[in-house]
Amino acid sequence: MAKKQHSIKKQEELLKTLGDFTSKENWDQFFTIRGSDDSFEWYAEWPQLRDILKTHLSSSSPPLESSAESGRDTPHVALEEVRILVPGCGNSRLSEHLYDLGFRNITNVDFSKVVISDMLRKNVRDRPEMKWRVMDMTSMQFVNESFDAILDKGGLDALMEPKLGPRLGNEYLSEVKRILKVGGKFICLTLAECHVLELLFPKFRFGWKLSLYAIPQKPSGNHKLQTFMVIAEKDNSTVVSQISSFIDQSSTECSGSQAREFFKALERENEVRSEYSRGSDIFHSLEDLKLGSKGNLEELNPGRRVQLTLGEPGLSRFSYKAVILDAQQESGPFMYHCGVFLVPKTRAHEWLFSSEEGQWLVVESSKAARLVMILLDSSNSNGSMDDIQKDLSPLVKQLAPGDCDNGAQIPFMAASDGIKQRNIVHKATSALTGPIIVDDVIYEKIDDDLSHRIPFNDVMFRRLIFQRSEGLVQSEALLLREGPHETQIDIEKKRTQSASKSRRKGNQKRFGSHAVESLNKASRSNMKVDHNYLASSYHNGIISGFILISSYLERISSAGGSVKAIVIGLGAGLLPMFLHKCLPILEIEVVELDPVVLDVARDYFSFGEDKHLKVHITDGIKFVREIVNFEAADASTTDCGNENDTSNGNVSNGSSIEVHADGRSSNKIDILIIDVDSSDLSSGLTCPASEFVEESFLLTVKYSLSEQGLFVINLVSRSSAVKDKVFSRLQTVFSNIFSLQLEEDLNEVIFALNDSPIEENQFSEACDALARLLELEKPEWSQSIIDGTKLIKRLR
């Protein structure tokens, strides 16, 4: 009994140490409690690894000369000559087994002094040639190209704690690439979770050959997770090769959700590699460029244009989209060998900065032989321009031409932030949302399409900003002047001025200039929000998705019925107000958790309720679940009531079930839109909050929708792994999923349906049906919605 209690206590103490796999103190305590005699094996065990490791480790060393005496033409390899590194060795017996197999030149490293001391003491007599070093695997003290093979058994996975992000894993893999010899192999045993592959695959894209294997499960084991082996062979080639998979996808070991996510990640990566091979204009990494993927960066190559992602976890605060442009010779003489040009998020979509032709015009005006253009986006918005410049400085130095004077400072230039005038109209603080700002702005340039439709020289917008979301603009409304109508001459004159203004090039300025922070109060006194126009492209995209049920909507409209729409997340109330105006068949209910947000929408964005547009201050998830519960209760009551008189269409027990003109019960939801931001950015989701994409809530949504109901999510995340998880959950619940990816934003609008929707070849007809349903005071403003329908794609 005492022995059993001691064992239980020991297990409890061990569990306490495993809270953070990246903590040295935790591992010291773990190995102190466990001891070196009780080995701890990650994932797979020796019988399943022996043959495959021997095969690949044997081929990691340069072969010896052929043996003429033996009559063999094939070179043979001396196992004891293969220099092997085992990082994060722990007290696994893997190195001991390899040593006994004949691999004698093995170096084991771990940052736990406790386990290294124990393992050295245990092996010093029986395996005297094996080396043990106390060392951090993210910063190893070995010279370049020291090893023929690096064998990782769970080390990378341990570093890739989702809460900590990829910083440690990125630093570790950079060390692996540095200390591995050309022709050597990095052999990584991993569970291959999405966030791990999202780092691993791109990191070994240029100059590496990747192959994949599935490790057989222990015959008597009851393993739920499959162990995969990723082998990256260093060849320093600039050719991007497809990843070779030696895995039988039809085997029972590769049939679970873990394997499905693995193969999806593999398919995506091979598609990216195909794009590289085809010479497509895609984003490279700085490491790719250093390996020569687009020629020698040390030399200027007139006319060269390369897109890249600059910055990575552990090396910089932010990640940036960048374009390297080497000016044409005739653009000289040059003032700078290398310069940096910052483009704010508000202007990154403009032709001057987003098109190749426009970018070359910027290069010409910059007078730089090489210009590094940085296209800022929402992920950079919580840093000041000074912060961004400090963050970028060490990165862009690596992009300067080799003949650039090392002492010369690389100049930073910038386009203006696009805001000509700004006035803060209102500030508020909510216990739920945090600081809230309402401001009025005039942009230096607006879309030509809008400038031709509004007869004013300076078009004003009102914005709602939640500062908790990295200062992102949550909603943006067009403001129009009230009062006496202008003469046609005045209108035409101002239209001409506006069109002329929209054609001007972006205003270039020195880093550090500031936009004007005031607006004339008199000019704002007669302004009102125009609810006939949606300034946010993703709002237009949400309505574009209505083509998926447009025939259904037309049928309900023709029957004189109504469509029940729920919008979770009020914001400034712009989407509900627009829907209320342009689709009168909708009975709209908005769910908002924060009463302060509702007050702001009413007071500053002209939001108003009536019998067809109502607001509930409550939790959105709770609201939908109550609808499902109410529907279930109604169904039960109706079944019981069938014994009574229902000849007049009324349930005799007094239950009030509203019936539409077409006979549908009103409890079911026809359109459910999730448009809420997340207060927890550590989840990787900016929109929506993670609770709204949990499988339990998605199932609730499925049961809440009518037979042809449409579920819409505004999805914002920079992580493809996070997006993949959302898509995977949606595909588990819904059989039909579509996506609309907005080119200029991070927003991706997702549409899910229970019923079989229209086919993509029917979109044109469905688009016409949607156009007939939209009732706008200015019909031409529906064009953005119609254009968005062309971007909708089915997710397979």
Residue pairs with C-beta under 8 A, 6 or more apart in sequence:
10 33
13 33
14 30
14 33
14 34
17 26
17 27
17 29
17 30
17 33
18 26
18 30
19 26
20 26
20 161
21 158
21 159
21 161
22 158
22 159
22 161
22 164
22 168
24 111
24 112
27 90
27 110
27 111
27 112
27 114
27 115
28 112
28 113
28 114
28 115
31 90
31 91
31 112
31 114
31 115
31 118
32 114
34 40
34 91
35 118
36 91
36 115
36 118
36 119
36 121
36 122
37 122
38 91
39 91
39 92
39 93
40 90
40 91
40 92
41 92
41 93
41 94
42 90
42 92
42 153
42 154
42 157
42 189
43 153
43 154
43 189
43 190
43 191
43 215
43 225
43 227
44 153
44 189
44 215
44 218
44 227
45 218
46 93
46 94
46 97
47 218
48 215
48 216
48 217
48 218
49 94
49 189
49 215
50 97
50 101
52 213
52 215
52 229
53 98
53 151
53 187
54 101
56 149
56 185
56 187
56 231
57 79
57 82
57 84
57 98
57 103
57 149
57 151
57 185
57 187
58 77
58 79
58 82
59 77
59 185
60 82
60 84
60 148
60 149
60 183
60 184
60 185
61 77
61 78
61 81
61 82
61 83
61 148
61 149
62 148
62 183
63 75
63 76
63 77
64 75
64 76
64 77
64 78
64 81
65 75
66 72
66 73
66 74
66 75
66 76
67 76
79 101
79 102
79 103
79 104
80 102
80 103
80 104
80 105
81 105
82 103
82 105
82 148
82 149
83 105
83 107
83 146
83 147
83 148
83 149
84 98
84 103
84 105
84 106
84 107
84 147
84 148
84 149
84 150
84 151
85 106
85 107
85 109
85 142
85 146
85 147
85 149
85 150
85 151
85 179
86 94
86 95
86 106
86 107
86 108
86 109
86 150
86 151
86 152
86 153
87 109
87 110
87 137
87 140
87 150
87 152
87 155
87 172
87 176
88 109
88 110
88 137
88 152
88 153
88 154
88 155
88 158
89 95
89 108
89 109
89 110
89 115
89 119
89 132
90 110
90 112
90 115
91 115
91 118
91 119
92 153
94 151
94 153
95 106
95 108
95 130
96 123
96 127
96 130
98 106
98 151
99 106
99 123
99 127
99 129
99 130
100 127
104 129
104 130
105 129
106 129
106 130
106 131
107 130
107 131
107 132
107 133
107 147
108 116
108 119
108 130
108 131
108 132
108 133
109 116
109 132
109 133
109 134
109 135
109 137
109 140
110 116
110 134
110 135
110 137
111 134
111 135
111 136
111 137
112 134
113 134
116 132
116 133
116 134
119 132
120 132
123 130
123 132
135 141
137 155
137 159
137 172
137 175
138 159
138 168
138 171
138 172
138 175
139 171
139 175
140 175
140 179
142 179
143 179
144 178
144 179
145 178
145 179
145 180
145 181
145 182
145 184
146 179
146 181
147 179
147 180
147 181
147 184
148 181
148 183
148 184
148 185
149 180
149 184
149 185
149 186
149 187
150 176
150 179
150 180
150 184
150 185
150 186
150 187
151 187
152 176
152 186
152 187
152 188
152 189
152 190
153 189
154 189
154 190
155 172
156 169
156 172
156 173
156 188
156 190
156 196
156 200
157 190
157 191
157 193
157 196
159 168
159 169
159 172
160 166
160 168
160 169
160 193
160 195
160 196
160 199
161 168
162 195
163 682
165 313
166 195
166 198
166 199
166 312
166 313
167 313
167 314
168 314
169 196
169 199
170 199
170 203
170 312
170 313
170 314
170 315
171 314
173 199
173 200
173 203
173 204
174 287
176 186
177 203
177 204
177 234
177 287
180 186
180 234
181 234
182 234
182 235
182 236
183 233
183 234
183 235
184 233
184 234
185 231
185 232
185 233
185 234
186 204
186 231
186 232
186 234
187 229
187 230
187 231
188 200
188 229
188 230
188 231
188 232
189 215
189 227
189 228
189 229
190 196
190 200
190 227
190 228
190 229
190 230
191 225
191 226
191 227
191 228
191 258
192 226
192 228
192 230
192 258
192 262
192 265
193 258
193 261
193 721
194 261
194 265
194 720
194 721
194 724
194 725
195 719
195 721
197 262
197 265
197 266
197 269
197 721
198 265
198 719
198 720
198 721
200 230
201 210
201 243
201 265
201 269
202 269
202 272
202 285
203 287
204 210
204 232
205 240
205 272
205 273
205 276
205 285
205 288
206 237
206 238
206 240
206 287
206 288
206 291
206 292
206 293
207 234
207 235
207 236
207 237
207 238
207 291
208 232
208 233
208 234
208 235
209 232
209 233
209 235
209 241
209 244
210 230
210 231
210 232
210 233
210 241
210 243
210 244
211 230
211 231
211 233
211 243
211 244
211 245
211 246
212 228
212 229
212 230
212 231
212 243
212 244
212 245
212 246
212 247
212 266
213 228
213 229
213 231
213 246
213 247
214 226
214 227
214 228
214 229
214 247
214 248
214 251
214 253
214 254
215 226
215 227
215 228
215 229
216 253
217 223
217 226
217 253
224 256
225 258
226 253
226 254
226 256
226 258
226 259
226 262
228 247
228 262
236 291
238 291
238 292
238 293
239 277
240 273
240 276
240 277
240 293
241 273
242 270
242 273
242 274
243 266
243 269
243 270
243 273
245 266
247 254
248 254
249 259
249 263
253 259
254 262
254 263
257 728
260 728
261 724
261 728
264 724
265 724
268 720
272 282
275 282
276 282
276 293
281 307
282 307
283 307
283 308
283 309
283 321
284 293
284 294
284 306
284 307
284 308
284 309
285 308
285 309
285 312
286 308
286 309
286 310
286 312
286 395
286 398
286 399
288 294
288 308
289 297
289 306
289 308
289 324
289 399
290 297
290 398
294 304
294 306
295 301
295 304
297 324
297 399
297 401
298 401
298 402
299 401
299 402
300 326
300 369
300 370
300 401
301 326
302 326
302 327
302 328
302 329
303 326
303 328
304 324
304 325
304 326
305 323
305 324
305 325
305 326
305 356
305 359
306 323
306 324
307 321
307 322
307 323
308 322
308 323
308 324
309 319
309 320
309 321
309 322
310 316
310 319
310 320
310 321
310 322
310 374
310 392
310 395
310 396
310 399
311 317
311 318
311 319
311 320
311 391
311 392
311 395
312 319
315 395
316 391
316 392
316 394
316 395
317 383
317 387
317 391
318 379
318 380
318 383
318 388
318 391
319 379
319 718
320 374
320 375
320 376
320 380
320 392
320 395
321 374
321 375
321 377
322 372
322 373
322 374
322 375
323 359
323 372
323 373
323 375
324 370
324 371
324 372
324 399
325 359
325 360
325 363
325 370
325 371
325 372
325 373
326 369
326 370
327 334
327 363
327 364
327 368
327 369
327 370
327 371
328 360
331 363
331 364
332 369
333 367
334 367
334 368
334 369
335 367
335 368
336 366
336 367
336 368
336 369
336 410
336 411
337 368
337 369
337 370
337 400
337 401
337 403
337 404
337 405
337 408
338 368
338 369
338 370
338 371
338 372
338 396
338 399
338 400
338 401
338 404
338 410
339 366
339 367
339 368
339 370
339 371
339 372
339 410
339 411
339 412
339 413
340 371
340 372
340 373
340 374
340 392
340 396
340 410
340 411
340 412
340 413
341 362
341 366
341 371
341 372
341 373
341 374
341 413
341 414
341 415
341 508
342 374
342 376
342 385
342 388
342 389
342 412
342 413
342 414
342 415
342 511
343 353
343 373
343 374
343 375
343 376
343 414
343 415
344 376
344 414
344 415
344 416
344 417
344 418
345 376
345 377
345 378
345 380
345 381
346 417
346 418
346 419
346 443
347 353
347 415
347 416
347 417
347 418
347 445
347 506
348 354
348 375
348 376
348 377
348 744
349 743
349 744
350 358
350 445
350 506
351 358
352 358
352 359
352 361
352 362
352 505
352 506
353 359
353 362
353 373
353 375
353 415
353 506
354 375
354 744
359 373
361 505
362 371
362 373
362 506
362 508
363 371
365 505
365 508
366 413
366 508
368 411
369 401
370 399
370 400
370 401
372 396
372 399
374 388
374 392
376 388
377 746
378 470
378 472
378 686
378 745
378 746
379 470
379 718
379 746
380 388
381 470
381 471
381 472
382 470
382 471
383 391
385 414
385 511
385 512
389 412
389 511
392 412
393 410
396 410
397 410
400 410
412 511
413 508
413 509
413 510
413 511
414 508
414 509
414 510
414 511
414 513
415 506
415 507
415 508
415 509
416 444
416 506
416 507
416 509
416 513
416 515
417 515
418 443
418 444
418 445
419 441
419 442
419 443
419 444
419 515
420 441
420 442
420 443
420 444
420 458
420 515
420 516
421 441
421 442
421 458
421 515
421 516
421 517
421 518
421 519
422 439
422 440
422 441
422 442
422 515
422 516
422 517
422 518
422 519
423 439
423 440
423 441
423 517
423 518
423 519
423 524
424 437
424 438
424 439
425 438
425 439
425 440
425 462
425 604
426 436
426 437
426 438
426 600
426 603
426 604
427 435
427 436
427 437
427 438
428 435
428 436
428 596
428 600
429 435
429 436
430 436
430 594
430 596
430 597
432 593
432 594
432 596
433 466
433 468
433 594
433 596
433 597
433 679
434 466
434 467
434 468
434 679
435 466
435 467
435 468
436 464
436 465
436 466
436 467
436 596
436 597
436 600
437 463
437 464
437 465
437 467
438 462
438 463
438 464
438 465
438 600
438 604
439 462
439 463
439 465
440 460
440 461
440 462
440 463
440 479
440 519
440 524
440 527
441 460
441 461
441 463
442 458
442 459
442 460
442 461
442 519
443 459
443 461
444 507
445 501
445 502
445 504
445 506
446 459
446 502
447 502
448 499
448 502
449 783
450 459
451 459
451 495
451 498
451 499
451 501
451 502
452 495
452 498
452 499
453 778
453 780
453 781
454 478
454 480
454 498
455 486
455 490
455 491
455 492
455 494
455 495
456 481
456 494
456 498
457 494
457 497
457 498
457 501
459 478
459 498
460 478
460 479
460 519
460 524
460 527
461 476
461 477
461 478
461 479
461 535
462 476
462 477
462 479
462 529
462 572
462 604
462 605
463 473
463 475
463 476
463 477
464 473
464 474
464 475
464 476
464 571
464 572
464 600
464 604
464 605
465 471
465 472
465 473
465 474
466 472
466 474
466 677
468 677
468 679
469 677
469 678
469 681
469 686
470 681
470 686
472 677
472 686
474 571
474 572
474 677
475 536
475 571
475 572
475 574
475 605
476 535
476 536
476 574
477 529
477 530
477 531
477 535
477 572
477 574
477 605
478 529
478 530
478 533
478 535
479 524
479 527
479 528
479 529
479 530
480 527
480 528
480 530
481 526
481 527
482 526
482 527
482 528
483 526
486 494
528 606
529 574
529 605
529 606
531 574
531 577
531 578
531 580
531 581
531 606
532 578
532 581
532 582
532 776
532 777
532 778
532 781
533 578
533 778
533 781
534 540
534 543
534 574
534 575
534 578
534 784
535 574
536 574
537 742
537 744
537 745
537 747
537 784
537 788
538 714
538 742
538 745
538 747
538 749
539 574
539 575
539 578
540 784
540 785
540 788
541 740
541 742
541 747
541 749
541 788
541 791
542 575
542 673
542 675
542 712
542 714
542 749
543 578
543 579
543 582
543 785
543 788
544 740
544 749
544 785
544 786
544 787
544 788
544 789
544 791
544 792
545 710
545 712
545 738
545 740
545 749
545 751
545 792
546 553
546 671
546 710
546 770
546 773
547 758
547 763
547 766
547 767
547 769
547 770
547 789
547 792
548 710
548 738
548 751
548 753
548 757
548 758
548 766
548 792
549 670
549 671
549 708
549 709
549 710
549 753
549 757
550 766
550 767
550 769
550 770
550 773
551 758
551 766
551 769
552 670
552 708
553 563
553 583
553 585
553 769
553 770
553 773
554 769
554 772
554 773
555 662
556 562
556 563
556 585
556 660
556 662
557 585
557 773
559 660
559 661
559 662
560 661
561 585
561 660
561 661
561 662
561 664
562 585
562 586
562 587
562 660
563 583
563 585
563 586
563 587
563 670
563 671
564 586
564 587
564 589
564 666
564 668
564 669
564 670
564 671
564 706
565 579
565 586
565 587
565 588
565 589
565 669
565 670
565 671
565 672
565 673
566 588
566 589
566 590
566 591
566 623
566 624
566 669
566 671
566 672
566 673
567 575
567 576
567 579
567 588
567 589
567 590
567 591
567 673
567 675
568 590
568 591
568 620
568 623
568 624
568 672
568 673
568 674
568 675
568 676
568 692
569 591
569 592
569 620
569 673
569 674
569 675
569 676
569 677
569 688
570 576
570 590
570 591
570 592
570 597
570 598
570 601
570 607
570 615
571 597
571 601
571 675
572 600
572 601
572 604
572 605
572 607
573 590
573 601
573 602
573 605
573 607
574 605
575 673
575 675
576 588
576 590
576 607
576 613
577 606
577 607
577 608
577 613
579 586
579 588
580 586
580 588
580 612
580 613
581 775
581 776
581 777
582 774
582 775
582 776
582 782
583 773
583 774
583 775
584 612
584 775
585 773
586 612
586 671
587 612
587 666
588 612
588 613
588 614
589 614
589 615
589 616
590 613
590 614
590 615
590 616
591 615
591 616
591 618
591 619
591 620
591 623
592 598
592 615
592 616
592 617
593 617
593 618
593 619
593 620
594 617
595 617
598 607
598 615
598 617
601 607
602 608
609 615
616 623
620 674
620 676
620 692
621 691
621 692
621 697
621 700
624 669
624 672
624 697
624 700
624 701
624 704
625 700
627 667
627 669
627 704
628 700
628 703
628 704
630 667
631 665
631 667
631 668
631 703
631 704
634 655
634 657
634 665
634 667
637 651
637 653
637 655
638 651
638 655
638 657
640 653
641 651
641 652
641 653
641 655
644 651
644 652
644 653
645 652
646 652
649 659
651 657
657 665
657 666
657 667
658 665
658 666
659 665
659 666
660 666
664 706
668 704
668 705
668 706
668 707
668 709
669 704
669 705
669 706
669 709
670 705
670 706
670 708
670 709
670 710
671 709
671 710
671 712
672 701
672 704
672 705
672 709
672 710
672 711
672 712
673 712
673 714
674 688
674 692
674 711
674 712
674 713
674 714
675 687
675 688
675 714
676 687
676 688
676 689
676 692
677 686
677 687
677 688
677 689
677 716
678 685
678 686
678 687
678 688
678 689
678 690
679 689
680 689
680 690
683 689
683 690
683 722
684 717
684 718
684 719
684 721
684 722
685 693
685 715
685 716
685 717
685 722
685 726
686 716
686 717
686 746
687 714
687 715
687 716
687 747
688 713
688 714
688 715
691 697
692 713
693 713
693 725
693 726
693 729
693 730
694 729
695 729
695 732
695 733
698 729
698 730
698 732
698 733
698 734
699 733
701 711
701 733
701 752
702 733
702 734
702 754
705 711
705 753
705 754
707 754
707 755
708 753
708 754
708 755
709 753
709 754
709 755
710 751
710 752
710 753
711 734
711 751
711 752
711 753
712 749
712 750
712 751
713 726
713 749
713 750
713 752
714 747
714 749
715 723
715 726
715 747
715 748
715 749
715 750
716 746
716 747
716 748
717 723
717 726
717 746
718 746
723 748
726 750
727 737
727 750
727 795
730 737
730 750
730 752
731 737
731 795
733 752
734 752
734 753
734 754
735 753
735 754
735 756
736 752
736 753
736 754
736 755
736 756
736 757
736 794
737 750
737 751
737 752
737 753
737 794
737 795
738 750
738 751
738 752
738 757
738 792
738 793
738 794
738 795
739 748
739 749
739 750
739 751
739 792
739 793
739 794
739 795
740 748
740 749
740 751
740 788
740 791
740 792
740 793
741 748
741 791
741 793
742 748
742 749
742 791
743 791
751 792
758 766
760 793
760 794
763 789
763 790
763 792
766 789
767 786
767 789
770 785
770 786
770 789
771 782
771 786
774 782
774 785
776 782
